[in-house]
Amino acid sequence: MSEHFPCAKCQVPSTNCCSKCRAVYYCSRDHQKADWANHKTLCVPHFKIEESENEGRYLVAKRSIKAGEIILQEPPLVLGPKLQTSPLCLGCYKPISGTYRCSRCNWPMCSAVCEESDFHRNGECQMIEPALVANYLCPGNINNLVYQCITPLRCLSLLAKDRQVLDKLVSHMEQRKGTDIYRLVEQNISSFLRQRLKLTQYDSEHIQRVCGILETNCFDIRIQERVSIRGLYPKASLMNHECVPNTRHVFDPADFQIRVLATRDIRAGEKISATYTQIFWNTIDRRLHLKTSKHFWCQCSRCADPRELGTLLSALKCTDCGGMIVSKNPLDQFASWECSGCGLAQRVENVKRFHDSVRAELKQIAQLARSRPELLENFIATYSGAIHPGSCHVIEAKYAIIQLYGNASQLLYDGFYLDRSSIRFRWLDI
């Protein structure tokens, strides 16, 4: 179901936006006309595209934007499975059994309706021989690796008609060479497309480039629990990264359009930003993820602050004095850590090892906690003496508990030992 926004005239929920600025919604054409006198002075694009040698192209607010305003609405240029995925329908992207096949290309789909979806019909459906699909996607033996090729293949099919758009997108080709992801693409995607599916019209460099574009610019789209796909939105991808971004984005489940909304007031001339990583990860993990996946070391104000703007997501508790142990220089991944109270020093290797160990334990516990939520409560209690109450690991555990509260009907509130008010107010603090 599409997301609804209040009509600017009568506040009735609506899905019809102004076609020029896409910032306001109306329930009818009559109400749009009636509101024109108020809206016309604001009916200008929210952003402009600027470019610099260091940052490339990015979005800048063209006028003042209020918190909650829709800055950008854009349909996907490319949509498809992620590199790691379970078998899913290439039309609606929901999990499938493989019993229904596309009547043209033989690819497993949900139904005749899904096989007519634009991205499938105009992409792999025209490019792969049905006999070859049958060889690699036998019923009951679906090879998930084959799905790695679908989104790159759809991107390759656009080269002829939308090459200008793709050519403007960053691929980080030089930085990717020699990396694990470069080798994976060569082995699992390039070789498969060229040798097994006989698509020799695309050379390895073209395939690596479109994969680089997808890795650098795509957004993850959650379809349902444990099922996500990725979408390429050329304008939205130009938002600069910040670990405390001034926007959030949502996807319309009906057509996968992205809507970018301001999370706070944005001044005219200010850069419009999104986060390319997980906002509740600690600085070490965020910066490493950005370097590995986006090829840059983040140096934003949050990453530069040892206390992470007061959240202390990375901090450890000092066993000597109870003070907070934080990095002496978070922008240096080799810098030592030090207690703010007594000055006790810790090697960064030890800190990383501790965080990795706690994360691995929490991941294991989270898999069992669906039926045993007390495991998450015990985890929080166990580490209360070693990490800050606002630690990324505690936040992740509390978030998992909140999800159980909201989604597990068989688990009653009274069965939980953790004080729900403490969870709520701690989230508000952050």
C-alpha angles and dihedrals in degrees: 000000000000120000113255128218126192119266108251090227106041105007093238110148111262141171097203114100133187104276093218105050100010088210103111133043134219133194092214144005090251092059091046090055092045091053096045094099089059097037103044096079090054097040096106129109114277095222147029131205117246131178137209134176094245101040103028115210120351141161123259127188109256092198138003111296124202123221109271096025118133106244100180139008118188138164118230118267089200129013130181151111123321122242091263113044144136118241109290140169112271090217107047096010095228121137115277139196096217096241096119120059132194107260091225108038102016093234116150110260139161099246148325088282093058094047088062094058111127099238093050097041094047096038131040093357090070096040108047125070112235091229091057092050089052090054095056103029106050116168110269092012105070111167107219092201089070089067089064088074099054102078094042088048091053089049091050091052088059094056093088097051105023102029092127091060093046093046090061094056121094116248102172089219096165095046092049096055112108094014126123092250091052091053091045091053091049093050103036104028113019096043093043094051096044103036107027102029092035094229093148093154087085117068123210093258093056091050093048090049096053089045088052090050091051094047093048102041111026127109122219113239119198112218098177138325110322092357120102135158132188133242133195115222109176098200098038090049089065093071110115119240122254127167086221100039126192094222142051127198137214133188127227105234091209098062104358094243112162121232117197115202130188113247092196138007110295122204123228107267094025118128116253110231142189131181119253093195141039110298095213096051116107123253096262093053096041094050094045092048091050092048092048098043104026100026100235138097109236114232100177122143092263094051091047093053114085088209094048094236090311097307094104090204091158100039126120125202117247111240091208103052107001092246125137120271110212137162117279089216116010092189089064108070090200097051118121124243126238139193112248089214110044102007095244108168127221128189113241090232090062091048092050091047091052094048091047091051094049092046092051091049092049092049090054093046093048090060091057098038097082089084097020109044091165087077089069091047090050090049091055092047093047095054098037090101096048106042137037116268087243094051117139090243093053091046091051091050092048091048089054090051091050089053089052090051090053103039111027105081093182092059113080123207091238090061093066121088097197115097105249093204090058090055093049096048093043090056090049090052091054 
